[in-house]
């Protein structure tokens, strides 16, 4: 490894297979970084150092004896602390579940471990995934590796910040209103929310049964493709991943890229607008057909997402709220309250509106292959910032952070965020691409073309520990 930019699955896997680097050496490197950097960034709730090294030694023995399992064998990863892990505490970033040690793994955790991944630990997050900042009242805030005075985004903030700072090679997060893509954009890494239902949620503590998704956070689009394959299929095959990469690298000549100027480009910071429109021009230069599209009926996005999420979250938490309500952080407790007063009629009407909303977005893809838009309307705000100003408009920071990602959850369409620029202050800007239902190959192809043509993915945050 020449530098931190080499810490990707695609670059490490051949070295591990040829025994140029050992899983033990790689794991020790990452644990050393965690010990030095994580006291500043606070990305982990639990670090499983001893079991990670034991698993690394086992992987090293297997590989030396010719039992190489594929490109994920010996790759150290982290998991958002929402995924059940056998014998390892799973807190969901809460005091409610402090001391909860599952007796089984989430299905996707078994799939990653079966492919040969090593677990470094469980990452910090917004309490019960119910917020986009990862400012956690129980475990402390996750801090942005580009500026520790700013949020890492949420709710999968620890996963994104840890990947961006090379405290894990990849991580697994969840996305209910943008919780993979928001922190990916804020921290300058890649975050993929797959099509609803493609990745199983068995053994994942829910926020919203209807809107939850699980997916990878990585340093590159190629790595996201590897993790997606491992998460969505019973058995990971390196050969299939290599074929995916060849297809992804065909370029975008003739691909139709839609630019939805309404909703997605309303009330955003000038630096974000410039970076995303520059990214659109990259697609045009690469031979894609770029066209503006109109998205109708986007107005109820926030209301629908809040109603469905709030109602379903309140149903799940009802068993604790009556007896232990004071144990929740104040922000989550306040967000759960309206759902306990909801009616079945209002909830079912919201589900019907969501279905119609998804159909409207589906129709847009009759004329384009992907949509290109900002992931966030603003640069990652300060930890204590509560308001976002755009011209004369004032908006709650939480609402602003969620505004552009919720359409992917309400529709269930696949969406990815990848770095596409930086603000004058050096903070990352995220490009969001949305694709057709179950058409992750085209979405990844477009993302890969942009990533290959630019250098934003090669930026690495400064060492927050000052080394």
Secondary structure, 3 states (H helix, E strand, C coil): CCCHHHCCHHHHHHHHHCCCCCHHHHHHHHHHHHHHHHHHHCCEEEECHHHHHHHHHHHHHHHHCCCCCCCCCCCEEEEECCECECCEECCCCCCCCCCCECCCCCHHHHHHHHCCCEEEEEECCCHHHCCCCCCCCCCCCCEECCEEEEECCCCCHHHHHHHHCCCCCEEEEEECCCCCHHHHHHHCCEEEECCCCCCCCCCECCCCCCCCEEEEEECCHHHHHHHHHHHHCCCCCHHHHHHHHHHHCCCCCCCEEEEECCCCCCCCCHHHHHHHHHHHHHHHHCCCEEEEECCCCCCCHHHHHHHHHHHHHHHHHHHHHHHHHHHCCHHHHHHHHHHHCCCHHHHHHHHHHHHHHHHHHHHHCCCCCEEEEECCCCCCCECCCCEEEECCEEEEHHHHHHCCCHHHHHHCCCEEEEEEEECCCCCEEEEEEEECCCCHHHHHHHHHHHHHHCCHHHCCCCCCCCC
